[in-house]
Every structure is written in structure tokens, then in C-alpha cells.
Amino acid sequence: MKSTILLALTLWLGLLLPGNIEAQSKTPRSNSRKPKLTCSPSKLFRGDTLSLDMAVPHGGDLAVRAPDGTDFFVVYQAHDEGPGAAPLMDPDKFMKVGQLELITDKTKARPWVYGRDKNELIFTRSGWYSVRLSENLQTDDGTPVYQCKVYYNHKPRR
């Protein structure tokens, strides 16, 4: 009887020890995961293709910030934007996409600027562009934002 109580007490205490609880955790190691967002190449010219590689799943919002600070929303939850403005794809579908290509002289998106209500060409001036990926880019609540930067030269490649 005493040995049964002692065994039960030992097992119960063993479950309470932090080492045992931690050992039962199945969290993935951060260093073994693919980066959330990478851009290549790092330097682009007019007509080049920017390749975005993303860990899946990822957030449903994608935007590109131009050198002048204009944010172009490429993928977002559509609301009644009206004619001429639409996301590149549905955010639910986008969250499962591991790679996306943006062609510098063809890809259009909606600028997040009052009065500019139609999709416009994103890459229109030379400078640094920042590609931003998140679950929600329209908040400042601490939601993680992953980004990569590329330099765009608004001239054809020679």
C-alpha cells in the first residue's frame, strides 16, 4: 500500500517538474524554418521579374512600398473598391502560395492614397522598394510584418 502511494506521488511530482513539461512541448525550432519572405534578385530593371519566396502558411496581406512612400496593396481583403481596383488574388488562396512573381513593367496594384482608386503600375521610378507581408498591414497593433527590399532602376537592362 505504501509503495503504491509512493509510486503515485513520484509520478505526480514528475509531471510537475518544468523539465518534463518542456520536454512534452512540440514547438518547432525557429532556426529550422524557412524565412517568411525573401526577394530576388536584389536589383531590378524595367521588364525584370521580382520573385517572392514565402514560408507557407503566411499572412494574407502583401504590399509594396515605393521610394516616395506610397504603399501599393497587392493582396488584401477586398471591400467595395469600385471598378479598376482589385487585389491580385484572394488572401485565403495567397496564404498557401510559396512563390509569387511580380513583373516590373506589368504588375499593378492599388495605391493606398486618397483619390487614387484604380490599380496602377507599381514600379515607376528608380529607388528602393520594400515588399511587406503580414496577416494585417492596416494595423499598428504589433502584428508581425516581414519585409525584404530591392533596388529598382527604371531603365531597361542592358
N, C-alpha and C positions, 0 to 999 in steps of 0.2 A: 504494500500500500504506500509506504513512504517512498519507495523507488519510483512508483508511478507518478506521484505528486512532484517529486524532484525532476523527473524527466519532462513533465508538462511545464513546470516552471522554467526549466532550461530552454526548452523550445520557445516559450513565450518571450523570454528575455532576448533570445537570439533574434527574434523578429523585430524587436525594438531597437536593436543596435543600428546606428546610422550606416555602417559599412554594409550590412545586409540589405538594407532598404535601397541604398545606392546601387548595389550590385544587381538588383532586380529591375532597375531602370533600363529602358531600351532606347535611349535618345541617341540619334546619330552623331558622330563626331563631325564638328564643323570643318576640320581640315580635309575631310574625305569628300566633301560635297563640291559640285561644280559651282563656279561663281554665278551669281544671279544674273549678271549681264556683262557681256563683252562686245566690243565693236571692232570690226576690222574691214578694211585697213584703217590705219590711224590718220592717213592723209588721203583726201579725195579730190577729184576734179569733176567738172561738169560732165555728166554722162556715166560716171562710175556708179557702182553698186555698193552700198553700205550693207554689210552683213551683221545682223544682231544675233548673238547666241545667248540663250537664256536657260537657266535651270528650270525644269518642269516639276511641279506646277509653279506658277509665278503670278504676280498681280495682274489685274485686268486693265490697268491704265498705262498708256505709253504716250510720251510727249517728246518733242524735240525743241530745245531752246536755241534760238538763233543768236548770232553775235550781238544783235541790237536788244536782246532780252525778250523778244516775242516768243511766247510758248505756242507751239503748234501741237494740238491734240490729235494724235494719230489713231489711237484706240481708246475708247471711253464709252460709258453707258449713254446711249443716245436718248435724248429727250426731244421734244418737238423743235428741232433746229430750223426747219423750213427747207425749201429747195436749195440745192447747191452745197449743203453741208451734211456730211455723213462720216462716221468712223470708217476706217479701213476694213474692220471686221468686228464681229460681236465679241465683247470682252470675255464671255464664257468660253468661246472657241479659242480665243487668243491665249488664255491661261494655260492651254495644253500644247501650245506651239513652242518648239525648241529653237527654231531659227526663223528669222524674218529678214527679207531683203527690201531695202529702200533704194530706189533708183533716183539719183540726184536730179535728173532733168525731167522726171515724170511723176514722182510721188507727191501727192497733195494731201493737205490736212487742214483742219480748221484752226485759224489763229485765235487765241484766247484774248481778243481785243474787241471792245465795244464798237459796233458798226461794221465790223468785218465778218459777215455772216456766211460766207461761202468758203469752201475749201480753196486753198491757194498753194502754189508750189512752195515747198519748204526751203529748199536750198537755192537762194537767190543772191547771196553776197558772200564774199570771202571772209573767213574768220573761223573762230572756234564754235562748234555746235556741241551741245550737251544732250545726250539721249537719256531720258529718265523713265524708270519703270517702277510702279508701285501698285498697291491694292487700291489706293485712292490718292491721286495727285492734287485733289481740290481740298485738302485739309492741312492743318498745321498741328495736328494732334499727336505727332510723334510716330505716325505710321512710317515704316522704313521706306526710303527711296533709294533705289540703286541707279547708278549712273555711270556712263562712260563718255569720253569726249573724243571728237575727231576734228581735224582741221580740214576745211573745205576751201578749195581755190576755184573761184567762179570763172575758170577758163578751161578749154578742152585740154586733155592730157596730150603732151607732145611726144 
